[in-house]
Amino acid sequence: MQALNPNRKIIHIDMDAFYASVEQMDNPLLRGKPVAVGGSENRGVVAAASYEARKFGVRSAISGALAKKYCPELIFVQPRFDRYREISNKIRKIFYEYTDLVEPLSLDEAYLDVTKNKKGNPSASLLAQEIRLRILNETGLTASAGISINKFVAKIASDYNKPNGQKTVNSDEVIPFLEELPIRKFYGVGKVTTEKMYQLGIFTGVDLKSKKLDFLEKHFGKSGNFYFDVVRGIHNSEVKSDRISKSVAAEHTFYNNLSSEIFMMEKLESIAISLEKRLKKYNIAGKTVTLKIKFSDFTQQTRSKTVPCFISDKRLILEIVKELLFQERMKDSVRLLGISLSNLNTEEKKILGVQLKFAF
């Protein structure tokens, strides 16, 4: 078994309601008001919500109609991803002034390893505070941060004092912090896994810690080993400045274009089955799930999410794919869908792909 490493200093920076905050910053008329990015009161889904909207229960991935029901005063705005990328690039330039070990997870969050940093500052907490202030002064937006000895704990900690706050979990605090943590707050434990753990009597970290490795492997497969380690503060995954681009992929070109997310999910289930077969054949798992969408006008879009442990099970992949599918309203009907898994548990150089071809 691996050992807890108390010597690393990892920061997780997470922008506060990033898309909605950009819209409020650029349009003063939206400030202080409930805002939903994406969707409309008649159709589509919400991609992001301002904190004013979240008070009413509005959140990402719910329908625009339901969001409007929760908050009748809700203002819908369409996403501007070019603008979000522009600001995200400014933020990343700030990160690189402190360390070259920066691992972006999305446009609005990243890990930084500041164990050795360009400022020569031994305090990760002070560095996080300085970085957050720089982001505010240079972009006008607030960020929250989690600071700890590994990526797993830092990620959880960044959510504690949102918005515009930070939390440090020192090496001697990691174990009690994890033992008291509700299992639903463990990063990488989604709704399905949470319910399964509840059925097994696991409600907090201390409950999880009481389970033996063979018990966790029996009920959760390879993820059982991950849960066994992280609840003990063991997560030695490095901050990777260069994301692994190798991937296993499956995609489907449709005879008739699809316009309903319900039909899209049906097709994605069959694609996930094909992907899982290839993963099992080569004994491969990965951490980054990417949804590829090609529209009827032949424009293409990808949406990705990275999880803390290696996965290969189609159910876990589909849970993430569903979240990605409803992340943003479809701009047009869809002619191709694909799922890829990257950030793999292998050093093989070649890209493995399976193409499902259908007549146009």
Steps between C-alpha positions, in 0.01 A plus 500: 500500500617852425575742781365846571742766370486805731761707317318614184321834467211491255256781422169451323366825355131509405339809351171603662197441273737576214273524194227690685753727672654594164156594369427711809840669475453587133139614541443721809122456459540133602692564820324390816231324298428127449665400173503169310748442219353278228148377449179702500170494684351286222775251413862400548700450815690730733879488457582724800322711760596808700503481879184714506327231292644211701316626809178396324630155410607585146809303400673360194342213304138574598251602232440866428129452569569356846752775573240763412250325726747509789586863433240701303736801487777295339683665210627269224810592300668302225854374563800673341775239514753711311474759777532234771812358332650848471470558874606144582824556308571815703450306820733220390774752423477606864537137611817455296661794676499286816572149369537306177309210657149608401232245410185661356183295549271736308477868412428592861714274719853365530747332732831666585794324666681771698723270706783674315381827351638795309435743787703302753207524742469198733135578585251353254217679683660840448569417136137402446388825659736698276388314186134561579569871552688515169206336321259751654714802413579387146166350392243641741392150601523312827648155553501252786784268597572180684847432634630167624756220455331341197261571215210307650483694828579834333209450257254433784635790709452755220124458532487577872517880510345588167462756366822703525661299778754230566561211735826337600514142625845450651670159503404432863138595428445281192389180677246663739376718212431195283352294783237767572424565134156391369555234236303704242773766520779261406627612160422234239209350693195579288130457574487133400804404709377709793170309507686170481722602791198604704353153446824354633489719812768741380397858575825670603872458452534313827240248377697454179824460694350220706451283190773256400662513157346172382153626599546820296642314201209255512242779485683765295753309290825680427359820649496321837877532525473873424241551776710294742801726440345847480311472829843442655634815335689304236477651152840538339379598154736764363395838365553441128592811306458314169169321478517148357352508151484122438142382487261217429196613305172384348268706283183461298390686187121501466286439194253763624608799706398503865334801665395354836739444791292197599573328167862608530533327838362179347769510231770591751414188702582275203818699431605457864452124471734488199753717682488281811567188292813655351619619841460153650670337203817704556462530881490879476336758724509879497414812697379744233167444324437706187169533315537582130208662319485571126203710393302486176697800368819292553632722782641303791509541877664303781421505872726333755513414868785351703439278803753407771515124440535278194169377360399260222148394600232617255267602784754741646588632156132555415441687826766751395384507136147587610633791703702621201207460259275724708777751574397724214202538271539340157534767232383270221405142421777243541646268235779336702564418865817358648647411838870483572697411810844654544755566776552124490665252735743400227818633347421365154561765237241407244142617503243225513174580325189320394286669234140394463407582141149539375353612169434868455 
